[in-house]
Amino acid sequence: MLRAPLLAAARSQRMRKLVEVVPATRSVVSRFVAGAKTPDAARVVRELADDGLRVTLDHLGEDTTDAEQAATTVRAYEELLTALAADGLAFGADVSVKLSAVGQFLPADGEKVALENARKICAAAEAVGATVTLDMEDHTTTDSTLGILRELRTEYPWVGAVLQAYLRRTEQDCRDLAVEGSRVRLCKGAYAEPEEVAFQDKSEVDKSYVRCLKILMQGKGYPMVASHDPRMIAIAEKLAADAGRKADDHEFQMLYGIRPEEQRRIAGDGETMRVYVPYGDEWYGYFMRRLAERPANLAFFLRGLATKG
């Protein structure tokens, strides 16, 4: 019942101002966000690497309509990749990029600007042995994002895609992308979407997720299973085994701060486990979507405000 109001709040500037001024907010948010600056992100990457976990890093920000801000985001990723390389942490790392943060929504030539900015990030990643995954946002950006993905893959075939199982179109997108060398992260989806384009019932989303998983596991690409749901993880493990997959041709992904013990268990079992690590000052929208996904996250936040405010 709280999902829709929380997702609406994620785009509310008024609510953002209210949440950000609560003194306890930052200390609670730190469970889900690595910190504001590059050194904060690098510190968390080191801690996770010591536990045998891989990472994908997201410099937080979205819906950018200013060209200079988009360029600033590119520089932030370049700085991050340079810092990781200096610490010996870049090889095998990944960065997750929202195209709306690098210019996709600019009023003139937004897609072109986003493509060129994404190319710069890909070049910086390739130089240090890292990869890039294009995050997926709401359904209105799906075709644009997949079009930019196709362009990038002509030069950087390892660029990853994200598909969201709650969208009705995603099974076909999985078929299209389950090809040799194609890295595809499958998640359930975290945006408020209309019924005509997205499943609304949790059980329908779960069924779609399993159908999509089957397509990806039986395909020739590299599936990335993004889920905290124990049942989905168990299904993915069985589908991978049935398809004859090994630990180096698929992986599991979870968000930083959510089920860390399970993350370490999966890695300890010999599977590839990658943690999605967000960082930066623009944490509000990301944080609110995490609260909307699981009631336990909201309860944690409210307890934190009660005890630390």
Salt bridges, closest charged atoms under 4 A:
GLU20 OE2 - ARG16 NE 2.90
GLU47 OE2 - ARG43 NH1 3.44
ASP51 OD2 - ARG264 NH1 3.89
ASP58 OD2 - LYS98 NZ 3.25
GLU62 OE2 - ARG289 NH2 2.88
ASP63 OD2 - ARG11 NH1 2.59
GLU68 OE2 - ARG75 NH2 2.56
ASP94 OD1 - ARG183 NH2 3.07
GLU116 OE2 - ARG119 NH1 2.37
ASP135 OD2 - LYS98 NZ 3.35
ASP135 OD1 - ARG185 NH1 2.79
ASP138 OD2 - ARG11 NH2 3.66
ASP143 OD1 - ARG169 NH1 2.87
GLU155 OE1 - ARG119 NE 3.68
GLU171 OE1 - ARG175 NH2 3.70
GLU171 OE2 - ARG211 NE 2.77
ASP173 OD2 - ARG169 NE 2.72
GLU193 OE1 - HIS139 ND1 2.52
GLU204 OE2 - LYS207 NZ 3.63
ASP206 OD1 - LYS188 NZ 2.78
ASP206 OD2 - LYS202 NZ 2.83
ASP206 OD2 - ARG231 NH2 3.32
ASP229 OD2 - LYS188 NZ 3.31
GLU237 OE2 - ARG265 NH2 3.88
ASP242 OD2 - LYS238 NZ 2.82
ASP249 OD1 - ARG245 NH1 3.95
ASP249 OD1 - HIS250 ND1 3.10
GLU251 OE2 - ARG274 NE 2.71
GLU262 OE2 - ARG265 NH2 2.74
ASP269 OD2 - ARG265 NH1 2.49
GLU271 OE1 - HIS250 NE2 3.27
ASP281 OD2 - LYS37 NZ 3.76
GLU282 OE1 - ARG16 NH2 2.91
GLU293 OE2 - ARG290 NH2 2.73
